[in-house]
């Protein structure tokens, strides 16, 4: 039985709740994550065309609180507040997401939800917030199931279901429910990997990578020019699609080997290749588009120069946007902070960057 079948079966058992008085509450804080091997291209319903590996961040998170009560009329009913005010734009996306979830959580039809969400990072920072936002919502809905039916007592089972549900909101959100290194998408390299849910990386990682830090250098506060859904869709007819999916599988194997052995050079090689591949795919799709700006390039050049001249471990990666994630090790923090101050901060929007790192 696959996960979809299992959760559809759960739904049959949970058709109808015992009415209750008053208002109940759930709350979750869920972080964003940054992919080292990128997910770009999907089929059916949020099934990835290739496996991805990420690590979960510590300081960039969404906190979502849901107050809920019983109602008589049937149907999804909610109000959505972002950072204290009602937000119709986000509310629309949340509404669509809840309708999708109601297939797996039929009790949603009997409740009214007051959803209050906020981010630890500024909304205008250009940071992709869908991973943290959708995973926080999915975790909350699983907590409501737990409160209503006493199910999902096992933590692993709980997070697995939350990962499946988060995926339906935003693919990369599936990875955010787990700490540390996470894999989503079936790959022969990793036992237990699945297209339906993310799992914690099932291999022992060398200690060196437990000190991973991520300085997120904000080069532009602008919103994304194109949604990731539109970007994923462009992969369907992309001339390089098959080669890309093969490369991602190979890069997973190389990255996992590097993580196990503590091979920093291989880590840098794969991670930077993945970042530039992601943006090359965007540029070479039809229509093509660019998300990097001139500051992104300047920072990349500076990072490469710094690595060449100091020999220190430092790498860049990119999300679907112009901001640069500078990866380094906690033990080098003082030196890297000096480097950021002296060489990189001039390329940051109002000198803004976010001090983040792996959430273990
Ligand atoms: O989760 P989505 O549909 O927003 O896709 C995001 C994909 C990337 O962030 C560009 C890469 C990744 O694997 O996170």
Boltz pocket constraint, residues with backbone or C-beta under 6 A from the ligand:
constraints:
  - pocket:
      binder: B
      contacts: [[A, 33], [A, 34], [A, 35], [A, 37], [A, 38], [A, 39], [A, 40], [A, 52], [A, 128], [A, 130], [A, 170], [A, 171], [A, 172], [A, 173], [A, 228], [A, 229], [A, 278], [A, 318], [A, 319], [A, 320]]
      max_distance: 6.0
